[in-house]
Amino acid sequence: MSFQTLLDEIRKNLLTVLENEKISQIPFTLESAKEGFGDVSCNIAFQAAKTLKKKPNEIAPLIAKQYEKFLGGLVKKVEAHPSGYVNFYAEIGKMAQVIITQSQKTDFGKVDVGQGQRVTVEHTSVNPNKALHIGHVRNVVVGDSMTRILRQANYDVQTLNYVDDSGLQVADILLGFTELKFPLEPPNGQKFDHYCGDEVYVKTTEQYLTKPELQEKRNSILKEIEEGKSDIASFATQITSRVLGEQLKTCWRLGVSYDCLNFESEIVRSKLWPEIFEQLKKMELIKFESEGKNKDCWVILSEGEEDKVLVRSNGTATYIAKDIPYAAWKLGLVDDPFYYKKYSDQPSGKTLYQTTLTPNNSPKHDYSSNLVITVIDSRQARLQNIITKLMSQFSSNKKEYVHLSYESVTLSSETANSLGLDTGGKSAQMSGRKGLYVNADRILDALEQKTKEETKKRNPELSDESLSKIATTVAVATLRYEMIKQDLDKIITFDTAKSLSLEGDTASYIQYAFARAGRILEKSQLAPNFDANYQLLVDDYEYSLIKTIGKLDLAVQDAARNLSPKVIAKFCYSLAVSFNAFYEHVRVLDAEPELVNARICLVSSFQSCLRTALELIGIDTPSRM
């Protein structure tokens, strides 16, 4: 609680006013007021207009007059605006005390949107045939940020990473190793996932143009992988495990962790698919095509759209045929056929588990829930809509399957050129099959190098160890922030130079504000005494910063309800802007001792709030930059 405390007080008193006027059923909303209109605005007069048969600007003064008897708490003044809104002005000193003292509590910014409800979030899910590229990072960061935000909003979150180890793209690299005889070891110490994606995958798929017979071999390999009994299937497990291990290193580098890895090959080999397949037939949601272009295929019937192939004529399942039983498993609509075993410990300290069909004595886990959020890019919207519809028909119980969609990531022409991609002056739309993409590791390396150089210019006295630590923190922050600061339905054009700017809406700008605050506290050589006289904080820049700090819980509530990590990014930026305005106009240490202490408490409160908010989007806070 914080600014919410003010809203709660106003709401409680307005309900009493309505009860006294015998119109207690009138709904109304409270929201932060625009600049110059107090601290809180209410639409209560508009909502009561029909009942009272009066105009809102006639009702607002009556409401304001009735509310005056409640002044003396956190509200010092209530005012009816000519437009019909009722505006409330907070008592600055009391609000400062509430917000600054509460900001020091460990639960500051926590809200109870979820009420302990369990939710399963699946994200990342990169095919284990290549390294993560910059486009995949948006999925990773959106999923991880939403996991953090939902936990802050009191959801019990389980995080899954779906490993598509039995798809066509895996068959492609298997073909490269078995038929085209690519060496198993990458050259010059190259990461194995980079090698598979940059060399084996791209060059193998190029061969299909001149050697179409290779596609038949690929399809044969795919079937063997799905059956899971041959040497090829064992070899596929060996290769995909190596790629997956390298992919996870990149994810961990980004500060991401998971609860469980779910392997597609095991879903295919389990009894889930036959069970679901039979149910789909009985419910007449699919049909067998005996003629036409989908001859001998099972298809999903689609109203107004082309039917979707579920099982190919050669008996292999398509992508969606594997997703359907997986979705049912996540929603707990089928019995869990899996055993579980430890995959590894993660840098976060959390143990990562994986599914297996091999019986063992390890404890059983339950990663299902009534609410499943699947993070997949917008190009999969039609498939996800089909799955959502099918899941709703499988159970009459309240189960919710949510597709959290996002748009693609492109590279600015400048960034693409700096990384060796000639795009003719245009932004680069990435394609793994064509080899037109930039690995996430490569972007992080470039960001770290640039950050280290800039930090050394400003802080020549810092050791290489300190510089490296700062560079890593800023690089990860830069990449993560760029992935979520825009609406999810907007295409991102990533530019390395702009993202590292200390001005404008960047992670560096926000982190620099945190470092600035730290320098003030360091220079003061004072420990803040939070039993302070907050009535002294009357400057507009002080109060603006206090109010912004107090709105963290409102931002968390908004982000959780709307599944929008951008809300937290926007809050962090507005908090940094407010602090920098305060920094430019208020001399924190040039005052009498009592005021200095109150301002030190405010600066400390800002740091605590910003640290908490940035953690929600996976960003650390360096003490120097």
Phi, psi and omega per residue, in radians:
M1 nan 2.790 3.080
S2 3.140 -1.700 3.047
F3 -1.073 -0.502 3.089
Q4 -1.056 -0.520 3.105
T5 -1.046 -0.732 3.088
L6 -1.124 -0.792 -3.141
L7 -1.075 -0.709 -3.131
D8 -1.127 -0.702 3.124
E9 -1.123 -0.789 -3.129
I10 -1.115 -0.778 -3.128
R11 -1.061 -0.800 -3.141
K12 -1.020 -0.791 -3.108
N13 -1.230 -0.645 3.104
L14 -1.150 -0.638 3.085
L15 -1.089 -0.642 3.076
T16 -1.157 -0.737 3.096
V17 -1.024 -0.813 -3.137
L18 -1.116 -0.674 3.125
E19 -1.120 -0.701 3.111
N20 -1.136 -0.540 3.136
E21 -1.553 0.065 3.125
K22 1.025 0.640 3.060
I23 -2.332 0.799 -2.994
S24 -1.189 -0.226 -3.111
Q25 -1.460 -0.020 -3.090
I26 -1.226 2.115 3.071
P27 -1.405 2.676 3.087
F28 -2.740 2.839 3.116
T29 -2.178 2.615 3.050
L30 -2.040 2.423 3.111
E31 -2.575 2.784 3.104
S32 -1.056 2.335 -3.071
A33 -1.347 2.656 3.022
K34 -1.233 2.771 -3.106
E35 -0.921 2.250 3.103
G36 1.606 -0.023 -3.102
F37 -2.113 0.613 3.123
G38 1.458 -2.697 -3.089
D39 -1.874 -0.566 -3.118
V40 -2.384 2.389 3.058
S41 -2.031 2.574 -3.111
C42 -2.318 2.448 -3.136
N43 -1.680 0.346 -3.008
I44 -1.016 -0.609 -3.127
A45 -1.189 -0.625 3.105
F46 -1.168 -0.700 -3.115
Q47 -1.219 -0.513 -3.089
A48 -1.570 -0.141 -3.023
A49 -1.013 -0.794 -3.083
K50 -1.158 -0.733 -3.116
T51 -1.174 -0.779 -3.081
L52 -1.500 -0.147 -3.137
K53 0.961 0.775 3.084
K54 -2.373 2.847 3.087
K55 -1.335 2.606 3.137
P56 -0.952 -0.684 -3.108
N57 -1.293 -0.139 3.010
E58 -1.592 -0.543 -3.107
I59 -1.399 -0.668 -3.055
A60 -0.940 -0.804 3.122
P61 -1.081 -0.594 3.138
L62 -1.170 -0.746 3.109
I63 -1.105 -0.791 -3.117
A64 -1.062 -0.730 -3.134
K65 -1.111 -0.745 3.136
Q66 -1.139 -0.567 -3.081
Y67 -1.305 -0.364 -3.047
E68 -1.013 -0.454 -3.138
K69 -1.189 -0.281 -3.117
F70 -1.695 -0.013 3.135
L71 -1.125 2.638 -3.120
G72 2.085 -0.266 3.041
G73 -1.503 -2.110 3.101
L74 -1.497 -0.212 -3.134
V75 -1.789 2.225 3.135
K76 -1.760 -0.388 -3.100
K77 -2.672 2.480 3.039
V78 -2.187 2.463 -2.989
E79 -2.493 2.350 3.058
A80 -1.576 2.139 3.128
H81 -1.512 2.551 3.133
P82 -0.965 -0.417 3.139
S83 -1.266 -0.356 -3.113
G84 2.016 -0.164 3.089
Y85 -1.369 2.647 3.016
V86 -1.861 2.144 -3.072
N87 -1.915 2.463 -3.094
F88 -2.080 2.397 -3.141
Y89 -1.989 2.200 -3.093
A90 -1.433 2.706 3.011
E91 -1.410 1.938 -2.924
I92 -0.994 -0.856 -3.080
G93 -1.061 -0.752 -3.136
K94 -1.177 -0.706 3.116
M95 -1.138 -0.698 3.115
A96 -1.052 -0.747 -3.138
Q97 -1.129 -0.782 -3.141
V98 -1.058 -0.881 -3.026
I99 -1.227 -0.828 -3.065
I100 -1.171 -0.725 -3.136
T101 -1.229 -0.684 3.135
Q102 -1.202 -0.499 -3.122
S103 -1.141 -0.277 -3.141
Q104 -1.540 -0.085 -3.127
K105 -1.457 2.626 -3.093
T106 -1.175 -0.399 -3.129
D107 -1.703 0.239 -3.139
F108 -1.076 2.288 3.139
G109 1.557 -0.086 3.106
K110 -1.456 2.481 3.116
V111 -2.333 2.899 -3.075
D112 -1.999 1.010 3.077
V113 -1.259 -0.753 -3.028
G114 -1.391 -0.402 -3.117
Q115 0.895 0.668 3.077
G116 1.378 0.061 -3.126
Q117 -1.076 2.458 3.122
R118 -1.441 2.426 3.098
V119 -2.443 2.435 3.103
T120 -1.846 2.171 3.106
V121 -1.990 2.163 3.060
E122 -1.957 2.245 3.099
H123 -2.622 3.080 -3.086
T124 1.384 -1.482 2.975
S125 0.792 0.903 3.117
V126 -1.585 2.352 3.107
N127 -0.966 2.302 -3.082
P128 -1.424 0.970 3.080
N129 -2.227 0.050 -3.071
K130 -2.856 3.019 3.084
A131 -1.386 2.803 3.017
L132 -1.176 2.321 3.003
H133 -1.853 3.116 -3.005
I134 -1.059 -0.510 3.094
G135 -1.199 -0.699 3.093
H136 -1.086 -0.560 -3.073
V137 -1.057 -0.591 3.125
R138 -1.077 -0.731 3.086
N139 -1.052 -0.853 -3.105
V140 -1.023 -0.833 -3.048
V141 -1.270 -0.705 3.082
V142 -1.065 -0.828 -3.122
G143 -1.112 -0.785 -3.123
D144 -1.183 -0.706 3.132
S145 -1.128 -0.740 3.122
M146 -1.143 -0.614 3.078
T147 -1.049 -0.816 3.141
R148 -1.122 -0.751 -3.111
I149 -1.154 -0.758 -3.130
L150 -1.129 -0.641 3.072
R151 -1.131 -0.675 3.106
Q152 -1.140 -0.434 -3.137
A153 -1.669 0.328 3.055
N154 1.144 0.758 2.893
Y155 -1.774 2.561 3.034
D156 -1.592 1.758 -2.942
V157 -1.791 2.300 3.003
Q158 -1.961 2.285 -3.062
T159 -1.973 2.219 -3.096
L160 -2.065 2.644 3.034
N161 -2.219 1.990 -3.080
Y162 -1.510 2.134 -3.081
V163 -1.812 1.850 -3.106
D164 -1.435 1.338 -3.044
D165 -1.653 0.261 3.136
S166 -2.388 0.434 -3.100
G167 -1.696 -3.133 -3.104
L168 -1.056 -0.652 -3.089
Q169 -1.186 -0.555 3.032
V170 -1.201 -0.726 3.091
A171 -1.044 -0.596 3.130
D172 -1.055 -0.851 -3.100
I173 -1.293 -0.515 3.038
L174 -1.082 -0.709 3.093
L175 -1.092 -0.701 3.119
G176 -1.058 -0.720 -3.126
F177 -1.329 -0.677 -3.021
T178 -1.523 -0.686 -3.058
E179 -1.738 -0.700 -3.100
L180 -1.635 -0.055 2.977
K181 1.055 0.703 2.984
F182 -1.137 2.474 3.100
P183 -1.077 2.574 3.133
L184 -1.296 -0.427 -3.118
E185 -1.796 2.303 3.141
P186 -1.250 2.718 -3.132
P187 -1.387 2.643 2.944
N188 0.932 0.673 3.070
G189 1.198 0.298 3.121
Q190 -1.095 2.480 3.072
K191 -1.042 2.462 -3.057
F192 -1.097 -0.656 3.139
D193 -1.198 -0.592 3.060
H194 -1.128 -0.781 -3.117
Y195 -1.075 -0.808 -3.128
C196 -1.101 -0.706 -3.112
G197 -1.351 -0.800 -3.047
D198 -1.311 -0.603 -3.041
E199 -1.894 -1.141 -2.978
V200 -1.106 -0.892 -3.068
Y201 -1.123 -0.905 -3.076
V202 -1.093 -0.821 -3.065
K203 -1.276 -0.504 3.073
T204 -1.200 -0.820 -3.111
T205 -1.156 -0.479 3.060
E206 -1.098 -0.543 -3.090
Q207 -1.189 -0.389 -3.109
Y208 -1.110 -0.462 -3.111
L209 -1.180 -0.645 -3.098
T210 -1.813 -0.288 -3.133
K211 -2.296 1.272 -3.083
P212 -1.045 -0.379 3.133
E213 -1.112 -0.365 3.127
L214 -1.142 -0.479 -3.134
Q215 -1.153 -0.598 3.075
E216 -1.143 -0.693 3.096
K217 -1.139 -0.692 3.098
R218 -1.062 -0.776 -3.140
N219 -1.105 -0.613 3.092
S220 -1.153 -0.742 3.094
I221 -1.074 -0.748 -3.132
L222 -1.017 -0.747 -3.131
K223 -1.152 -0.691 3.112
E224 -1.119 -0.679 3.116
I225 -1.086 -0.779 -3.105
E226 -1.150 -0.653 3.128
E227 -1.257 -0.572 3.002
G228 1.260 0.398 -3.059
K229 -2.012 -0.225 -2.997
S230 -1.720 3.028 3.055
D231 -1.111 -0.584 3.111
I232 -1.089 -0.732 3.122
A233 -1.100 -0.709 3.103
S234 -1.144 -0.700 3.117
F235 -1.128 -0.665 3.099
A236 -1.063 -0.733 3.112
T237 -1.082 -0.720 3.128
Q238 -1.082 -0.819 -3.094
I239 -1.201 -0.850 -3.089
T240 -1.146 -0.546 3.093
S241 -1.144 -0.700 3.105
R242 -1.136 -0.767 3.129
V243 -1.119 -0.807 -3.139
L244 -1.005 -0.762 3.133
G245 -1.012 -0.697 3.118
E246 -1.273 -0.661 3.092
Q247 -1.053 -0.750 -3.124
L248 -1.122 -0.573 3.073
K249 -1.049 -0.693 3.103
T250 -1.150 -0.758 3.129
C251 -1.104 -0.758 3.111
W252 -1.125 -0.620 3.080
R253 -1.031 -0.555 3.116
L254 -1.465 0.038 3.111
G255 1.451 0.371 -3.062
V256 -1.764 2.553 3.029
S257 -2.458 2.874 -3.068
Y258 -2.345 2.920 3.022
D259 -1.660 -0.701 -3.041
C260 -2.654 2.494 2.986
L261 -1.702 2.260 -3.131
N262 -2.003 2.081 -3.041
F263 -1.635 2.208 -3.138
E264 -1.048 -0.670 -3.118
S265 -1.021 -0.633 -3.137
E266 -1.308 -0.552 3.051
I267 -1.129 -0.747 3.130
V268 -1.112 -0.722 -3.073
R269 -1.451 -0.248 3.115
S270 -1.319 -3.111 3.126
K271 -1.571 0.099 -3.115
L272 -1.103 -0.859 -3.044
W273 -1.127 -0.865 3.103
P274 -0.977 -0.694 3.141
E275 -1.105 -0.844 3.136
I276 -1.156 -0.702 -3.118
F277 -1.014 -0.788 3.136
E278 -1.153 -0.663 3.107
Q279 -1.114 -0.726 3.124
L280 -1.075 -0.677 3.116
K281 -1.147 -0.829 -3.110
K282 -1.088 -0.638 -3.140
M283 -1.432 -0.019 3.121
E284 0.971 0.698 3.076
L285 -1.618 -0.187 3.093
I286 -2.361 2.851 3.091
K287 -2.555 2.760 3.117
F288 -1.650 2.196 -3.124
E289 -1.574 2.144 -3.137
S290 -1.723 -0.062 3.123
E291 -2.716 3.063 3.128
G292 1.459 -2.985 -3.059
K293 -1.195 -0.363 3.109
N294 -1.797 0.486 -3.113
K295 -0.952 2.339 3.121
D296 1.183 0.312 3.081
C297 -1.918 2.625 2.924
W298 -1.594 2.294 -3.077
V299 -2.216 2.688 3.029
I300 -1.576 2.244 -3.132
L301 -1.271 2.268 -3.111
S302 -2.207 2.243 3.123
E303 -1.375 2.163 3.061
G304 1.316 -0.005 3.125
E305 -2.333 2.916 3.119
E306 -1.149 2.383 3.116
D307 -1.044 2.536 -3.089
K308 -1.753 2.229 3.132
V309 -1.208 2.275 -3.132
L310 -1.787 -0.816 3.104
V311 -2.263 2.220 -3.104
R312 -1.237 2.910 -3.116
S313 -1.108 -0.422 3.114
N314 -1.514 0.077 3.065
G315 1.616 -0.122 3.123
T316 -1.415 2.533 -3.127
A317 -1.431 2.526 3.060
T318 -1.453 3.096 -3.108
Y319 -0.959 -0.819 -3.057
I320 -1.222 -0.499 3.113
A321 -1.140 -0.451 3.099
K322 -1.496 -0.523 -3.130
D323 -1.270 -0.550 -3.067
I324 -1.109 -0.913 3.106
P325 -1.129 -0.563 3.108
Y326 -1.128 -0.749 3.103
A327 -1.093 -0.722 3.121
A328 -1.114 -0.671 3.099
W329 -1.123 -0.748 -3.130
K330 -1.115 -0.568 -3.140
L331 -1.526 0.005 3.132
G332 1.230 0.479 -3.120
L333 -1.518 -0.155 3.122
V334 -2.339 2.768 3.073
D335 -1.174 2.474 -3.120
D336 -1.346 2.035 -3.109
P337 -1.560 -0.002 -2.944
F338 -1.683 2.680 2.833
Y339 -1.777 2.959 -3.111
Y340 -2.322 2.586 3.062
K341 -2.548 2.783 3.141
K342 -1.227 2.282 3.042
Y343 -1.569 -0.908 3.111
S344 -3.012 2.929 2.900
D345 -1.477 2.627 -3.121
Q346 -1.940 2.762 3.140
P347 -0.968 -0.469 3.131
S348 -1.249 -0.239 -3.071
G349 1.707 -0.226 3.134
K350 -1.393 2.421 3.078
T351 -1.388 2.342 3.094
L352 -1.760 2.205 3.108
Y353 -1.837 2.920 3.076
Q354 -2.458 2.689 3.061
T355 -1.340 2.671 3.040
T356 -2.687 2.640 3.066
L357 -1.686 -0.050 3.137
T358 -1.478 2.118 -3.126
P359 -1.009 2.455 3.065
N360 -2.667 3.085 -3.099
N361 -1.719 0.155 3.128
S362 -1.186 2.658 -3.128
P363 -1.033 2.550 3.084
K364 -1.350 2.489 3.098
H365 -2.043 2.745 3.082
D366 -2.241 1.885 -3.120
Y367 -1.862 0.244 3.130
S368 -1.556 2.831 3.083
S369 -2.815 2.963 3.099
N370 -1.399 -0.237 3.097
L371 -2.188 2.057 -3.141
V372 -2.081 2.222 3.097
I373 -1.992 2.078 -3.123
T374 -1.967 2.073 -3.112
V375 -1.584 1.906 -3.133
I376 -2.509 2.526 -3.058
D377 -1.184 2.853 -2.971
S378 -1.111 -0.348 3.133
R379 -1.167 -0.309 3.120
Q380 -1.715 0.257 -3.034
A381 -1.044 -0.742 -3.104
R382 -1.118 -0.788 3.128
L383 -1.085 -0.724 -3.140
Q384 -1.170 -0.608 3.083
N385 -1.142 -0.674 3.089
I386 -1.087 -0.802 -3.138
I387 -1.105 -0.765 3.123
T388 -1.006 -0.791 -3.137
K389 -1.127 -0.773 3.138
L390 -1.090 -0.739 -3.114
M391 -1.119 -0.619 3.132
S392 -1.179 -0.427 -3.135
Q393 -1.562 -0.199 -3.099
F394 -1.420 -0.446 -3.025
S395 -2.523 2.475 3.067
S396 -1.535 -0.195 3.103
N397 -1.235 2.820 -3.112
K398 -1.338 1.650 3.101
K399 -2.135 2.419 -3.103
E400 -2.263 2.109 3.092
Y401 -1.897 2.034 -3.042
V402 -2.001 2.209 3.016
H403 -1.635 1.937 3.072
L404 -1.587 1.793 -2.992
S405 -1.648 2.647 3.064
Y406 -2.572 2.740 3.139
E407 -1.523 3.003 -3.030
S408 -1.359 2.981 3.101
V409 -2.028 2.290 3.040
T410 -2.029 2.873 3.084
L411 -1.822 2.383 3.041
S412 -1.071 2.707 -3.114
S413 -1.055 -0.625 -3.138
E414 -1.144 -0.791 3.134
T415 -1.169 -0.726 3.116
A416 -1.062 -0.771 3.140
N417 -1.118 -0.683 -3.131
S418 -1.146 -0.368 -3.130
L419 -1.815 0.204 3.027
G420 1.592 0.225 3.118
L421 -1.857 2.131 3.117
D422 -1.601 1.937 -3.074
T423 -1.953 0.176 3.117
G424 1.130 0.554 3.101
G425 1.444 0.097 -3.131
K426 -1.932 2.799 3.055
S427 -1.161 2.667 -3.026
A428 -1.747 2.039 3.002
Q429 -1.507 2.128 -2.967
M430 -1.453 2.623 3.090
S431 -2.576 1.989 3.137
G432 -1.112 -0.673 -3.110
R433 -1.128 -0.616 -3.137
K434 -1.553 -0.097 -3.122
G435 1.361 0.245 -3.131
L436 -1.703 1.453 3.116
Y437 -2.855 2.912 3.104
V438 -2.173 2.189 -3.136
N439 -1.059 2.506 3.105
A440 -1.053 -0.679 3.121
D441 -1.034 -0.691 -3.105
R442 -1.170 -0.701 3.077
I443 -1.112 -0.780 3.134
L444 -1.090 -0.717 3.107
D445 -1.058 -0.768 -3.135
A446 -1.138 -0.718 3.120
L447 -1.140 -0.724 3.134
E448 -1.097 -0.773 -3.122
Q449 -1.098 -0.794 -3.127
K450 -1.137 -0.726 3.130
T451 -1.116 -0.738 -3.122
K452 -1.081 -0.731 3.134
E453 -1.119 -0.788 -3.110
E454 -1.194 -0.675 -3.131
T455 -1.171 -0.671 3.140
K456 -1.131 -0.617 3.099
K457 -1.071 -0.702 -3.089
R458 -1.463 -0.464 -3.066
N459 -2.341 1.206 -3.061
P460 -1.106 -0.304 -3.086
E461 -1.432 -0.214 -3.079
L462 -1.246 2.519 3.111
S463 -1.275 2.846 3.104
D464 -1.069 -0.617 3.126
E465 -1.108 -0.778 3.126
S466 -1.152 -0.721 3.131
L467 -1.093 -0.736 -3.139
S468 -1.135 -0.698 3.141
K469 -1.127 -0.782 3.110
I470 -1.102 -0.763 -3.114
A471 -1.048 -0.744 3.124
T472 -1.119 -0.783 -3.128
T473 -1.075 -0.788 -3.102
V474 -1.241 -0.683 -3.130
A475 -1.089 -0.828 3.130
V476 -1.109 -0.749 3.123
A477 -1.062 -0.758 -3.122
T478 -1.034 -0.868 -3.096
L479 -1.162 -0.770 -3.134
R480 -1.109 -0.790 -3.073
Y481 -1.119 -0.720 -3.137
E482 -1.104 -0.447 -3.099
M483 -1.396 -0.320 -3.054
I484 -2.197 -0.062 -3.061
K485 -1.299 -0.265 3.089
Q486 -1.796 2.856 3.051
D487 -1.049 2.574 -3.083
L488 -1.138 -0.406 -3.126
D489 -1.584 0.245 3.102
K490 -1.921 2.398 3.053
I491 -1.226 2.390 3.108
I492 -1.701 2.304 2.958
T493 -1.908 1.850 -3.025
F494 -1.483 2.266 3.111
D495 -2.250 2.083 -3.058
T496 -1.036 -0.861 -3.053
A497 -1.116 -0.817 -3.108
K498 -1.137 -0.639 -3.084
S499 -1.171 -0.413 -3.125
L500 -1.637 0.060 -3.116
S501 -1.131 2.487 3.073
L502 -1.510 0.097 3.084
E503 -2.170 2.533 3.114
G504 1.558 -3.006 -3.015
D505 -1.429 1.371 3.133
T506 -2.350 2.801 3.077
A507 -1.104 -0.657 -3.118
S508 -1.076 -0.714 3.109
Y509 -1.053 -0.769 -3.110
I510 -1.201 -0.794 3.135
Q511 -1.120 -0.605 3.133
Y512 -1.143 -0.626 3.083
A513 -1.093 -0.707 3.106
F514 -1.096 -0.786 -3.137
A515 -1.108 -0.674 3.087
R516 -1.021 -0.799 3.139
A517 -1.075 -0.698 3.118
G518 -1.085 -0.653 3.123
R519 -1.160 -0.634 3.098
I520 -1.107 -0.832 -3.127
L521 -1.114 -0.682 3.117
E522 -1.127 -0.771 -3.110
K523 -1.168 -0.571 -3.098
S524 -1.200 -0.509 -3.077
Q525 0.973 0.536 -3.122
L526 -2.119 2.480 2.982
A527 -1.597 2.185 -3.089
P528 -1.085 2.336 3.046
N529 -1.783 1.820 -3.007
F530 -1.324 -0.048 2.959
D531 -1.520 1.132 -2.957
A532 -1.840 2.949 3.059
N533 -1.618 1.562 -3.064
Y534 -1.338 -0.141 3.051
Q535 -1.137 -0.298 -3.141
L536 -1.342 -0.273 -3.095
L537 -1.508 1.384 -3.049
V538 -1.920 -0.135 3.140
D539 -1.152 2.500 -3.121
D540 -1.024 -0.672 -3.129
Y541 -1.221 -0.589 3.069
E542 -1.144 -0.835 -3.079
Y543 -1.204 -0.616 3.089
S544 -1.065 -0.735 3.110
L545 -1.158 -0.737 3.124
I546 -1.037 -0.812 -3.134
K547 -1.088 -0.705 -3.136
T548 -1.130 -0.762 3.081
I549 -0.978 -0.728 -3.073
G550 -1.192 -0.183 -3.067
K551 -1.722 0.192 3.135
L552 -1.043 -0.801 -3.101
D553 -1.120 -0.585 3.090
L554 -1.147 -0.657 3.111
A555 -1.159 -0.742 3.126
V556 -1.089 -0.764 3.125
Q557 -1.046 -0.795 3.133
D558 -1.108 -0.831 -3.108
A559 -1.094 -0.704 -3.113
A560 -1.225 -0.768 -3.102
R561 -1.186 -0.582 -3.070
N562 -1.823 0.108 -3.112
L563 0.833 0.934 -3.046
S564 -2.282 1.657 3.113
P565 -1.137 -0.343 3.108
K566 -1.002 -0.565 -3.114
V567 -1.015 -0.724 3.140
I568 -1.261 -0.687 3.080
A569 -1.045 -0.774 3.134
K570 -1.110 -0.682 3.109
F571 -1.113 -0.782 3.137
C572 -1.028 -0.750 3.137
Y573 -1.140 -0.786 -3.136
S574 -1.133 -0.596 3.099
L575 -1.167 -0.739 3.108
A576 -1.135 -0.720 3.102
V577 -1.062 -0.780 -3.136
S578 -1.117 -0.713 3.128
F579 -1.168 -0.748 -3.117
N580 -1.121 -0.603 3.053
A581 -1.138 -0.749 3.061
F582 -1.047 -0.782 -3.117
Y583 -1.061 -0.697 -3.091
E584 -1.305 -0.460 -2.988
H585 -1.977 -0.231 -3.084
V586 -2.088 2.183 3.097
R587 -1.522 1.701 -2.979
V588 -1.064 -0.745 -3.001
L589 -1.699 -0.113 -3.107
D590 -1.693 1.186 -3.135
A591 -2.759 3.064 3.111
E592 -1.237 2.712 -2.939
P593 -0.904 -0.722 -3.080
E594 -1.131 -0.688 3.120
L595 -1.267 -0.657 3.092
V596 -1.022 -0.772 -3.140
N597 -1.089 -0.756 -3.138
A598 -1.074 -0.698 3.138
R599 -1.247 -0.623 3.071
I600 -1.105 -0.675 3.079
C601 -1.088 -0.691 3.132
L602 -1.155 -0.753 3.123
V603 -1.114 -0.738 3.107
S604 -1.109 -0.687 3.103
S605 -1.097 -0.736 3.085
F606 -1.029 -0.808 -3.135
Q607 -1.081 -0.768 -3.140
S608 -1.072 -0.766 -3.113
C609 -1.149 -0.820 -3.108
L610 -1.144 -0.682 3.113
R611 -1.049 -0.789 3.131
T612 -1.101 -0.790 -3.107
A613 -1.124 -0.754 -3.139
L614 -1.162 -0.606 3.085
E615 -1.052 -0.529 -3.137
L616 -1.184 -0.353 3.075
I617 -2.025 0.336 2.988
G618 1.286 0.519 -3.095
I619 -2.004 2.288 3.093
D620 -1.550 2.928 -3.054
T621 -2.111 1.846 3.109
P622 -1.293 2.570 3.128
S623 -1.408 -0.388 3.111
R624 -2.340 2.647 3.066
M625 -2.518 nan nan
